[in-house]
Amino acid sequence: MKTSVVIPLYNKAGYVASAVRSVLAQTRPPHEVIVVDDGSTDGSAAIVRALDDPRVRLVQQANAGVSAARNHGIALATGDWIAFLDADDWYHPGMLAALARAHAACPEAALLGASARRIGPLAGADPEPWDVGEQFQEVEVVDDLRQRWMRTAPFCSSSVAIRTDLLRRMDPAFTPGESHGEDLDLWFRVGDLSPKVALVNAPYAAVRELPDSLSRRNPLSFPPWLARMRERALRGEIPARHRRSALWFVGQQQVTLAREALSAGNRRLALRTLWEARRAMLTRRWLITCVMALALPAHVAGQWQRWRLRAAEAYAHEGPLQ
């Protein structure tokens, strides 16, 4: 594997040097590191330039958003695989080796992923590498990424690699102008085209918990990427083997939105969202949520959902906040 690592950058002066250093310190060296500065105004680009490493390529563009920055990096990459790392996140030294291990275990997979863990801001500092443990090295081969995702999110934007030739066929890979769900949209589109997905279920990336994270969103809105997934499935644009799963997945995400509406005390929105999710009507999650919306006091339903979200988030991120 010749892996190009693409880092989109916007005003992360306190973190970007740590992110780049974590790629350069890999036990399996990267082919190149492409940092796409998306019009930063805090001196971030100068910090990257000062690292002065021939493997690091800094390119600058007028501010156009994280999707445009990643697409720019994809267009410039010369490796046969592209991995992504957000400028405020961090690679464990064994990240690229773990992805290579997944590739060796399942050569036909066009998408490889690893788990991530949460860390605090730690501005200006590199996290201490953690012991992953031998028990977490087995590679999981996945046929249906959506079914797997509903158990736990197996990777994130900073712990995934995709074949370059496939990414370039997506046109565009990331939807320009979107900064929430644009990554999930791409993962599932790639998953539909890849014969398999190979995962190392061990935390090889660290995701910083920052108050201005792009992943924060309005929890009560129906994301455009889910609407597009539903439309592609109904039009027959998703491969037949994944079409039913795609509609099921959209329904399950709508159930989650209904629960978030309950958590916010909006019972009417929760019931309307459940009706829109009627494709998932016979599932256990839909039925439980419907009972909650109809029978439980709003504050009780909200407390239950908040507890569920905290538990799921802690499990998905492989451990507590450091």
Buried (B, 14 or more C-beta within 10 A) or exposed (E): BEBBBBBBBBBBBBBBBBBBBBBBBBEBEBBBBBBBBBBBEEEBBEBBEEBEEEBBBBBBEEEBBBBBBBBBBBBBBEBEBBBBBBBBBBBBBBBBBBBBBBBEBBEEBBBBBBBBBBBEEBEEEBBEBBEBEEEBEEBBBBEBBBBBBBEBBBBBBBBBBBBBEBBBEBEBBBBEEBBBBBBBBBBBBBBBBBEBBBBBBBBBBBBBBBEEEBBEEEEBEBBBBBEBBBEBBEEEBBEEEBBEBBBBBBBBBBBBBBBBBBBBEBBEBBBBBBEBBEBBEEBEBBBEBBEBBEEBEBEEBBBBBBEEBEEEEEEBBBEEEE
